[in-house]
């Protein structure tokens, strides 16, 4: 059904963007000092070296759960309204 496919689409998008959002949050936490003047991939390498790849995946379960519910309802509602 459209709701299930919408949920899968939302989860897929979250799995791609969540590591990038994690990096963005870390950059905000570092502040406006020297951290923001360094390239993002350098900061990502430092995080990877210090904490491992799991640092980028932390919180992904909650993000995927939220996105699956939200996207399923949104797509199913849109499909229902468009069919009328």
TIKEBA-641915 format. One record per residue (C-alpha): residue number from 1; x negated, z, y. Coordinates in steps of 0.05 Angstrom, whole numbers, plus 5000, padded with zeros to 4 digits. Layout:
N
> n | X | Z | Y
> NUM | X | Z | Y
...
This chain:
84
> n | X | Z | Y
> 1 | 5000 | 5000 | 5000
> 2 | 4981 | 4993 | 5072
> 3 | 4972 | 5068 | 5082
> 4 | 4921 | 5073 | 5025
> 5 | 4882 | 5013 | 5050
> 6 | 4883 | 5041 | 5121
> 7 | 4856 | 5107 | 5094
> 8 | 4800 | 5072 | 5057
> 9 | 4783 | 5032 | 5120
> 10 | 4779 | 5096 | 5161
> 11 | 4735 | 5131 | 5110
> 12 | 4689 | 5070 | 5106
> 13 | 4681 | 5069 | 5181
> 14 | 4667 | 5144 | 5182
> 15 | 4613 | 5138 | 5129
> 16 | 4577 | 5087 | 5172
> 17 | 4584 | 5121 | 5239
> 18 | 4577 | 5195 | 5220
> 19 | 4500 | 5195 | 5214
> 20 | 4496 | 5162 | 5282
> 21 | 4543 | 5213 | 5312
> 22 | 4501 | 5269 | 5281
> 23 | 4439 | 5240 | 5315
> 24 | 4478 | 5236 | 5381
> 25 | 4498 | 5309 | 5376
> 26 | 4426 | 5330 | 5361
> 27 | 4403 | 5292 | 5423
> 28 | 4455 | 5329 | 5465
> 29 | 4431 | 5395 | 5436
> 30 | 4359 | 5379 | 5455
> 31 | 4381 | 5373 | 5527
> 32 | 4360 | 5328 | 5582
> 33 | 4286 | 5343 | 5578
> 34 | 4233 | 5305 | 5540
> 35 | 4277 | 5294 | 5479
> 36 | 4320 | 5242 | 5514
> 37 | 4260 | 5204 | 5538
> 38 | 4235 | 5191 | 5467
> 39 | 4264 | 5133 | 5427
> 40 | 4323 | 5151 | 5382
> 41 | 4288 | 5129 | 5319
> 42 | 4231 | 5177 | 5333
> 43 | 4280 | 5235 | 5339
> 44 | 4314 | 5211 | 5275
> 45 | 4247 | 5210 | 5239
> 46 | 4232 | 5280 | 5262
> 47 | 4299 | 5306 | 5238
> 48 | 4290 | 5269 | 5172
> 49 | 4221 | 5298 | 5162
> 50 | 4240 | 5370 | 5181
> 51 | 4309 | 5375 | 5149
> 52 | 4317 | 5316 | 5101
> 53 | 4371 | 5264 | 5097
> 54 | 4425 | 5317 | 5088
> 55 | 4420 | 5335 | 5161
> 56 | 4453 | 5269 | 5177
> 57 | 4507 | 5278 | 5125
> 58 | 4526 | 5349 | 5143
> 59 | 4601 | 5352 | 5158
> 60 | 4616 | 5284 | 5129
> 61 | 4667 | 5312 | 5079
> 62 | 4710 | 5341 | 5134
> 63 | 4703 | 5277 | 5175
> 64 | 4725 | 5233 | 5116
> 65 | 4783 | 5278 | 5099
> 66 | 4808 | 5278 | 5170
> 67 | 4799 | 5203 | 5178
> 68 | 4833 | 5187 | 5112
> 69 | 4895 | 5225 | 5131
> 70 | 4896 | 5200 | 5203
> 71 | 4884 | 5127 | 5185
> 72 | 4934 | 5128 | 5127
> 73 | 4989 | 5155 | 5171
> 74 | 4972 | 5109 | 5229
> 75 | 4971 | 5046 | 5187
> 76 | 5034 | 5064 | 5148
> 77 | 5071 | 5081 | 5212
> 78 | 5049 | 5017 | 5245
> 79 | 5070 | 4976 | 5184
> 80 | 5138 | 5010 | 5182
> 81 | 5151 | 4998 | 5256
> 82 | 5128 | 4925 | 5252
> 83 | 5173 | 4911 | 5192
> 84 | 5235 | 4932 | 5230
